[in-house]
């Protein structure tokens, strides 16, 4: 919720202080820091979360595992940004809106002088011949301030603010920006649907390939009869069916992807057990003791426990990543996919004011759609990761140019509202893409590839119909 409110404000605020000839480039640099944050987050996840030992606990009920450390580390940039904002000037338009004309003039002068020094013209004097004050909707508040009660004034204030927000939103669909809003809606929706849909689909497909390979190596044990034996080693990727375990001890063990089916455990002891993806299905336990294990009730599926005792059962997230190759691989794939965006960010920032926003937007979306067809030939993990990096690198130029075009097409009085509406639509499209593409993992490649290619190419063609804003003065 907080991020959704911050992003439109950041772009709208930053655009007010940029010179026209460098506006596209610097807005692209701003876009790059979203990806730098993504690289930071994915790198921290890769470095921190799999380390199960980076944890502490408060009793046996509440575990502070490494993912909580990751959350704290990800919050640090937010704290630094709050500190940095205290040194930033207020928006001149906002100051004009609240009647602080002198402060608005001083900030505009500061912006002017800074830009002139950067151009090598420090002697140029800042002059203002006319100020257009934004229209305020506060007549009702002035009327009620003398006659109404405090709660009546509060109600009128809230109603008036909501009415003002609604008017601003509706002005995004009025002349002269109505056609642009419709086209931007189509481009934002298609780009978000294709990008986020495939971004979710990629890791799941890789995970599905890994799962198929892992399942192909499963070991089956049937009709085992083991008595008076001490198990003190790791069991992994095994299925035990119709076994009988009498007077056995399972001590200091790890169970990883192990299933016991239709088995009998009699007079057994489970002590210091850590399990991952382990289940007992239709099993019978008689006079069995469980001490310091994470074998919770949900791991006993349709099983019967007769005269069994549980001591010091560990609850909560108990997953151990010490030797889990799959877990490291997932975080590594996310890190590579995010890192592949960085070159595209740099290229788009350097070329944004040279080749134009529309060329970059349409070209990037069409090329991204074409690159989806190469996914058809992805039969291994390395090939899918290569396709992911290529796709992310091509798509980021479209995102940057779309952000720049959106900022430049709306006038100041509805820029944040229009950007916020399109950003919200983007997230709705992302949710829809996640649901559709996620449901097709392991079923078929054809539909996700054709769907993503079609929406990206169509969105790119619509984007080429937008007006060119490279030389346009912000309204």
C-alpha positions as CSV (number, residue, x, y, z in Angstrom):
1,X,0.0,0.0,0.0
2,X,2.8,2.4,0.9
3,X,4.9,1.6,-2.2
4,X,1.8,2.0,-4.4
5,X,1.4,5.5,-3.1
6,X,5.1,6.4,-3.3
7,X,5.9,5.5,-6.9
8,X,3.6,8.0,-8.7
9,X,4.6,10.7,-6.3
10,X,8.3,10.1,-6.9
11,X,8.0,10.4,-10.7
12,X,5.8,13.4,-10.5
13,X,8.0,15.2,-8.0
14,X,11.2,14.5,-9.8
15,X,9.9,15.6,-13.2
16,X,9.2,19.1,-11.9
17,X,12.9,19.9,-11.3
18,X,14.3,18.5,-14.6
19,X,15.5,20.5,-17.6
20,X,13.7,19.5,-20.9
21,X,16.7,18.3,-22.8
22,X,17.8,15.9,-20.0
23,X,14.4,14.9,-18.7
24,X,14.2,11.5,-20.4
25,X,17.7,10.5,-19.4
26,X,17.3,11.4,-15.7
27,X,13.9,9.9,-15.4
28,X,15.4,6.7,-16.8
29,X,18.2,6.8,-14.2
30,X,15.4,7.1,-11.6
31,X,13.8,4.0,-13.1
32,X,17.1,2.2,-12.8
33,X,17.1,2.5,-9.0
34,X,13.9,0.4,-8.9
35,X,16.0,-2.3,-10.5
36,X,19.0,-1.7,-8.2
37,X,16.6,-2.2,-5.3
38,X,15.5,-5.4,-6.9
39,X,19.1,-6.6,-7.3
40,X,19.8,-5.7,-3.7
41,X,16.7,-7.6,-2.5
42,X,17.4,-10.7,-4.5
43,X,21.1,-10.7,-3.6
44,X,20.2,-10.4,0.1
45,X,17.7,-13.2,-0.2
46,X,20.3,-15.4,-1.9
47,X,22.9,-14.6,0.7
48,X,20.7,-14.7,3.9
49,X,17.6,-16.8,3.7
50,X,19.2,-20.2,2.9
51,X,21.4,-19.9,6.0
52,X,19.2,-21.6,8.5
53,X,21.7,-21.1,11.3
54,X,21.2,-17.3,11.2
55,X,18.4,-17.4,13.7
56,X,17.4,-17.3,17.3
57,X,14.3,-18.3,19.2
58,X,12.1,-17.2,22.1
59,X,11.1,-20.6,23.6
60,X,9.9,-23.4,21.4
61,X,6.9,-21.6,20.0
62,X,8.4,-18.6,18.2
63,X,11.3,-18.9,15.8
64,X,13.2,-15.9,14.4
65,X,14.7,-17.5,11.3
66,X,16.9,-16.0,8.6
67,X,14.0,-14.7,6.6
68,X,13.3,-12.2,9.3
69,X,16.9,-11.0,9.1
70,X,16.2,-10.6,5.4
71,X,13.2,-8.4,6.1
72,X,15.2,-6.2,8.4
73,X,18.0,-5.8,5.9
74,X,15.4,-4.8,3.2
75,X,14.0,-2.1,5.5
76,X,17.3,-0.3,5.8
77,X,17.1,1.5,2.4
78,X,13.6,2.7,3.3
79,X,15.0,4.3,6.5
80,X,17.8,6.1,4.5
81,X,15.3,7.4,2.0
82,X,13.1,9.0,4.8
83,X,16.2,10.7,6.1
84,X,17.1,12.0,2.6
85,X,13.6,13.4,2.0
86,X,14.1,15.8,4.9
87,X,16.7,17.6,2.7
88,X,14.5,17.9,-0.4
89,X,12.5,21.0,-1.3
90,X,8.7,20.9,-1.4
91,X,6.9,20.8,-4.8
92,X,6.4,24.4,-6.0
93,X,2.9,23.6,-7.3
94,X,1.9,22.4,-3.8
95,X,3.2,25.6,-2.2
96,X,1.2,27.7,-4.8
97,X,-1.9,25.6,-4.0
98,X,-1.7,26.4,-0.3
99,X,-1.0,30.1,-0.9
100,X,2.8,30.1,-0.1
101,X,3.9,32.1,-3.2
102,X,7.2,33.4,-1.7
103,X,8.4,29.9,-0.8
104,X,7.3,28.6,-4.3
105,X,9.3,31.4,-5.9
106,X,12.4,30.6,-3.9
107,X,12.3,26.9,-4.8
108,X,11.7,27.7,-8.5
109,X,14.7,30.1,-8.4
110,X,16.8,27.4,-6.8
111,X,15.9,24.9,-9.6
112,X,16.6,27.6,-12.2
113,X,20.0,28.5,-10.8
114,X,21.0,24.9,-10.4
115,X,20.1,24.1,-14.1
116,X,21.8,27.2,-15.4
117,X,25.0,26.4,-13.6
118,X,24.9,22.9,-15.1
119,X,24.5,24.5,-18.6
120,X,27.4,26.8,-18.0
121,X,25.2,29.9,-17.8
122,X,25.4,30.9,-14.1
123,X,24.9,34.6,-14.9
124,X,21.3,34.1,-16.2
125,X,18.8,35.7,-13.9
126,X,15.6,34.0,-12.8
127,X,12.5,36.1,-13.6
128,X,8.8,35.4,-13.2
129,X,6.3,37.4,-15.2
130,X,3.1,35.4,-14.4
131,X,2.0,32.8,-11.8
132,X,-1.1,30.8,-12.5
133,X,-2.4,29.8,-9.1
134,X,-4.2,26.4,-9.0
135,X,-7.9,26.5,-8.5
136,X,-8.9,25.4,-5.0
137,X,-12.2,23.7,-4.0
138,X,-12.6,25.1,-0.5
139,X,-15.8,27.2,-0.7
140,X,-17.7,24.8,1.5
141,X,-15.0,24.7,4.1
142,X,-15.0,28.5,4.3
143,X,-18.8,28.5,4.8
144,X,-18.7,25.8,7.5
145,X,-15.7,27.1,9.4
146,X,-17.8,29.8,11.1
147,X,-21.2,28.1,11.5
148,X,-20.6,24.3,11.8
149,X,-19.4,22.2,14.7
150,X,-16.0,20.5,14.7
151,X,-17.2,17.2,13.5
152,X,-19.3,18.9,10.8
153,X,-16.2,20.8,9.6
154,X,-14.3,17.5,9.6
155,X,-17.0,15.8,7.6
156,X,-17.1,18.7,5.0
157,X,-13.3,18.7,4.8
158,X,-13.2,14.9,4.0
159,X,-16.1,15.1,1.6
160,X,-14.5,18.1,-0.2
161,X,-11.1,16.4,-0.5
162,X,-12.7,13.2,-1.8
163,X,-14.7,15.2,-4.3
164,X,-11.5,17.0,-5.4
165,X,-9.7,13.6,-5.9
166,X,-12.6,12.4,-8.0
167,X,-12.6,15.5,-10.1
168,X,-8.8,15.2,-10.7
169,X,-9.2,11.5,-11.6
170,X,-12.0,12.3,-14.1
171,X,-10.0,15.0,-15.7
172,X,-7.6,12.2,-16.8
173,X,-10.4,11.2,-19.2
174,X,-11.2,14.6,-20.5
175,X,-9.8,16.5,-23.5
176,X,-6.9,16.8,-24.3
177,X,-5.6,13.8,-22.5
178,X,-8.5,11.3,-22.9
179,X,-7.1,9.5,-26.0
180,X,-3.6,9.4,-24.4
181,X,-5.1,7.8,-21.2
182,X,-6.9,5.1,-23.2
183,X,-3.7,4.3,-25.2
184,X,-1.6,4.3,-22.1
185,X,-4.1,2.0,-20.3
186,X,-3.7,-0.5,-23.1
187,X,0.1,-0.3,-23.1
188,X,0.5,-0.5,-19.3
189,X,-1.9,-3.4,-19.1
190,X,-0.3,-5.5,-21.9
191,X,3.2,-4.9,-20.7
192,X,2.5,-5.7,-17.1
193,X,0.4,-8.8,-18.0
194,X,3.2,-10.2,-20.2
195,X,6.1,-9.2,-18.0
196,X,4.9,-10.3,-14.6
197,X,3.1,-13.3,-16.0
198,X,6.3,-14.7,-17.5
199,X,8.4,-13.5,-14.5
200,X,6.3,-15.9,-12.4
201,X,6.2,-18.6,-15.0
202,X,10.0,-18.7,-15.5
203,X,11.0,-19.8,-12.0
204,X,8.1,-22.2,-11.7
205,X,9.0,-23.9,-14.9
206,X,12.6,-24.2,-13.8
207,X,11.4,-25.6,-10.5
208,X,9.1,-28.0,-12.3
209,X,12.1,-29.2,-14.4
210,X,14.0,-29.8,-11.3
211,X,11.1,-31.6,-9.6
212,X,10.7,-33.9,-12.6
213,X,14.4,-34.8,-12.5
214,X,14.4,-35.2,-8.7
215,X,11.3,-37.5,-8.9
216,X,12.9,-39.6,-11.6
217,X,15.6,-40.6,-9.1
218,X,13.3,-41.6,-6.3
219,X,14.2,-44.9,-4.5
220,X,11.4,-47.4,-3.6
221,X,11.6,-49.8,-0.6
222,X,8.8,-52.3,-0.2
223,X,8.0,-54.8,2.5
224,X,10.9,-53.9,4.8
225,X,11.1,-55.7,8.2
226,X,13.6,-53.9,10.5
227,X,14.0,-54.7,14.2
228,X,16.3,-53.4,17.0
229,X,18.1,-51.1,14.6
230,X,19.4,-47.5,15.1
231,X,18.9,-45.1,12.2
232,X,21.3,-42.2,12.5
233,X,21.8,-41.1,8.9
234,X,20.0,-39.0,6.3
235,X,17.2,-40.4,4.3
236,X,16.4,-38.5,1.1
237,X,14.1,-38.9,-1.9
238,X,12.7,-42.3,-0.8
239,X,9.3,-44.1,-0.6
240,X,8.9,-46.9,1.9
241,X,5.8,-49.1,1.5
242,X,4.3,-51.8,3.6
243,X,7.2,-51.9,6.1
244,X,7.4,-53.0,9.7
245,X,9.8,-51.3,12.2
246,X,9.9,-52.9,15.6
247,X,12.0,-51.5,18.5
248,X,13.9,-49.2,16.2
249,X,15.5,-45.9,17.1
250,X,15.6,-42.9,14.7
251,X,18.2,-40.6,16.2
252,X,19.8,-37.3,15.0
253,X,18.3,-37.7,11.5
254,X,17.2,-35.7,8.5
255,X,14.3,-36.8,6.4
256,X,14.2,-35.0,3.1
257,X,11.4,-35.9,0.6
258,X,10.7,-39.2,2.3
259,X,7.3,-40.9,2.4
260,X,6.2,-43.9,4.5
261,X,3.1,-45.7,3.3
262,X,1.0,-48.4,5.0
263,X,3.8,-49.1,7.5
264,X,3.9,-50.2,11.1
265,X,6.0,-48.5,13.8
266,X,6.0,-50.4,17.1
267,X,8.0,-49.5,20.3
268,X,10.1,-47.0,18.3
269,X,11.8,-43.7,19.3
270,X,12.1,-40.6,17.1
271,X,14.6,-38.2,18.6
272,X,16.2,-35.0,17.3
273,X,14.5,-35.3,13.8
274,X,14.5,-32.6,11.1
275,X,12.2,-33.2,8.2
276,X,11.4,-31.6,4.9
277,X,8.6,-32.7,2.6
278,X,8.2,-35.8,4.7
279,X,4.9,-37.6,5.4
280,X,3.5,-40.8,7.0
281,X,0.5,-42.0,5.0
282,X,-1.9,-44.6,6.3
283,X,0.7,-45.7,8.9
284,X,0.2,-47.2,12.4
285,X,2.3,-46.1,15.4
286,X,2.1,-48.2,18.6
287,X,3.9,-47.2,21.9
288,X,6.2,-44.8,20.0
289,X,7.9,-41.8,21.5
290,X,8.7,-38.5,19.7
291,X,11.3,-36.2,21.4
292,X,12.6,-32.9,20.0
293,X,11.2,-33.4,16.5
294,X,9.4,-31.2,14.0
295,X,6.9,-34.0,13.1
296,X,3.7,-32.1,13.5
297,X,0.2,-33.6,13.2
298,X,-0.2,-32.6,9.5
299,X,2.7,-34.9,8.5
300,X,0.7,-37.9,9.7
301,X,-1.9,-38.4,6.9
302,X,-4.7,-40.9,7.7
303,X,-2.4,-42.5,10.3
304,X,-3.3,-44.0,13.6
305,X,-1.3,-43.3,16.8
306,X,-1.9,-45.7,19.6
307,X,-0.4,-44.9,23.1
308,X,2.2,-42.5,21.6
309,X,3.9,-39.6,23.4
310,X,5.3,-36.3,22.1
311,X,7.9,-34.2,23.9
312,X,9.3,-30.8,22.9
313,X,7.8,-30.7,19.4
314,X,9.3,-27.9,17.3
315,X,6.7,-25.8,15.6
316,X,6.8,-23.1,13.0
317,X,9.1,-22.9,10.0
318,X,11.8,-25.6,10.5
319,X,13.1,-25.9,6.9
320,X,16.9,-26.4,6.7
321,X,18.7,-25.2,3.6
322,X,22.1,-26.5,4.6
323,X,22.3,-29.0,1.7
324,X,19.3,-27.9,-0.3
325,X,20.6,-27.3,-3.8
326,X,17.1,-26.4,-5.0
327,X,16.7,-23.5,-2.6
328,X,20.0,-21.9,-3.5
329,X,19.2,-22.3,-7.1
330,X,15.8,-20.5,-6.9
331,X,17.4,-17.5,-5.3
332,X,20.3,-17.5,-7.7
333,X,17.9,-17.6,-10.7
334,X,16.0,-14.6,-9.3
335,X,19.3,-12.7,-8.8
336,X,20.5,-13.4,-12.3
337,X,17.1,-12.4,-13.8
338,X,17.2,-9.1,-11.9
339,X,20.9,-8.5,-12.7
340,X,20.2,-8.9,-16.4
341,X,18.0,-5.8,-16.3
342,X,20.9,-3.5,-15.4
343,X,22.5,-3.3,-18.9
344,X,19.1,-2.6,-20.4
345,X,18.6,0.2,-17.9
346,X,21.9,1.9,-18.7
347,X,21.3,1.6,-22.5
348,X,17.8,3.0,-22.3
349,X,18.9,6.0,-20.1
350,X,21.7,6.9,-22.5
351,X,19.5,6.6,-25.6
352,X,16.2,7.9,-24.3
353,X,16.7,11.5,-25.5
354,X,18.5,10.4,-28.7
355,X,16.3,7.8,-30.4
356,X,13.0,8.9,-28.7
357,X,10.6,7.4,-26.3
358,X,8.2,5.9,-28.8
359,X,10.9,4.1,-30.8
360,X,12.3,2.6,-27.6
361,X,8.8,1.7,-26.2
362,X,7.5,0.0,-29.3
363,X,10.8,-1.6,-30.3
364,X,11.4,-3.0,-26.9
365,X,7.9,-4.5,-26.5
366,X,7.9,-6.0,-30.0
367,X,11.4,-7.5,-29.5
368,X,10.3,-8.9,-26.1
369,X,7.3,-10.5,-27.7
370,X,9.5,-12.1,-30.4
371,X,12.0,-13.3,-27.8
372,X,9.2,-15.3,-26.1
373,X,9.2,-17.7,-29.1
374,X,12.7,-18.9,-28.2
375,X,11.2,-20.3,-24.9
376,X,9.7,-23.0,-27.0
377,X,13.2,-24.6,-27.3
378,X,14.0,-24.3,-23.6
379,X,14.4,-27.9,-22.4
380,X,17.0,-27.4,-19.6
381,X,17.6,-25.2,-16.7
382,X,20.5,-23.3,-18.2
383,X,18.6,-22.6,-21.4
384,X,15.6,-21.3,-19.5
385,X,17.8,-19.0,-17.4
386,X,19.4,-17.6,-20.5
387,X,16.0,-16.9,-22.0
388,X,14.9,-15.2,-18.7
389,X,17.9,-12.9,-18.8
390,X,17.4,-12.0,-22.4
391,X,13.7,-11.3,-21.9
392,X,14.3,-9.1,-18.8
393,X,17.0,-7.2,-20.5
394,X,14.8,-6.4,-23.5
395,X,11.7,-5.6,-21.5
396,X,13.2,-3.0,-19.2
397,X,13.6,-0.4,-22.0
398,X,9.9,-0.6,-22.5
399,X,9.2,0.0,-18.8
400,X,11.6,3.0,-18.7
401,X,10.2,4.7,-21.8
402,X,6.6,4.1,-20.6
403,X,7.3,5.8,-17.3
404,X,8.9,8.7,-19.1
405,X,6.0,9.1,-21.6
406,X,3.4,8.8,-18.9
407,X,5.0,11.6,-16.8
408,X,5.3,13.9,-19.9
409,X,1.8,13.4,-21.3
410,X,-0.1,14.5,-18.2
411,X,-0.2,18.1,-17.0
412,X,1.1,18.8,-13.5
413,X,-2.4,19.0,-11.9
414,X,-3.2,15.4,-12.8
415,X,0.2,13.8,-13.4
416,X,0.4,11.9,-10.1
417,X,-3.2,10.9,-10.3
418,X,-2.8,9.6,-13.9
419,X,0.4,7.8,-13.1
420,X,-1.1,6.3,-10.0
421,X,-4.2,5.0,-11.8
422,X,-2.0,3.4,-14.5
423,X,0.3,1.9,-11.9
424,X,-2.7,0.4,-10.1
425,X,-4.0,-1.0,-13.4
426,X,-0.5,-2.5,-13.9
427,X,-0.7,-4.3,-10.6
428,X,-4.1,-5.7,-11.4
429,X,-2.8,-7.0,-14.7
430,X,0.2,-8.5,-12.8
431,X,-2.2,-10.4,-10.6
432,X,-4.2,-11.6,-13.6
433,X,-1.0,-12.7,-15.3
434,X,0.3,-14.5,-12.2
435,X,-3.0,-16.5,-12.0
436,X,-3.2,-17.4,-15.6
437,X,0.5,-18.2,-16.2
438,X,0.9,-19.9,-12.9
439,X,-2.0,-22.3,-13.6
440,X,-0.3,-23.5,-16.8
441,X,3.0,-24.5,-15.3
442,X,3.7,-28.2,-16.1
443,X,0.7,-28.4,-18.4
444,X,1.7,-26.7,-21.6
445,X,4.3,-24.2,-23.0
446,X,2.3,-23.1,-26.0
447,X,-0.4,-21.0,-24.3
448,X,1.9,-18.9,-22.1
449,X,4.4,-18.3,-25.0
450,X,1.7,-17.3,-27.5
451,X,-0.3,-15.3,-25.0
452,X,2.8,-13.3,-23.8
453,X,4.0,-12.7,-27.4
454,X,0.6,-11.5,-28.6
455,X,-0.1,-9.1,-25.8
456,X,3.5,-7.6,-25.9
457,X,3.5,-7.1,-29.7
458,X,0.0,-5.6,-29.6
459,X,0.9,-3.3,-26.7
460,X,4.0,-2.2,-28.6
461,X,2.0,-1.3,-31.7
462,X,-0.5,0.7,-29.6
463,X,2.5,2.5,-27.9
464,X,3.7,3.7,-31.3
465,X,0.5,5.6,-31.7
466,X,1.2,7.8,-28.7
467,X,2.5,11.4,-29.3
468,X,6.2,12.0,-29.1
469,X,7.0,14.0,-26.0
470,X,10.8,14.4,-26.4
471,X,10.7,18.1,-27.1
472,X,7.5,18.9,-25.2
473,X,7.4,21.4,-22.4
474,X,5.7,20.0,-19.3
475,X,2.2,21.4,-18.9
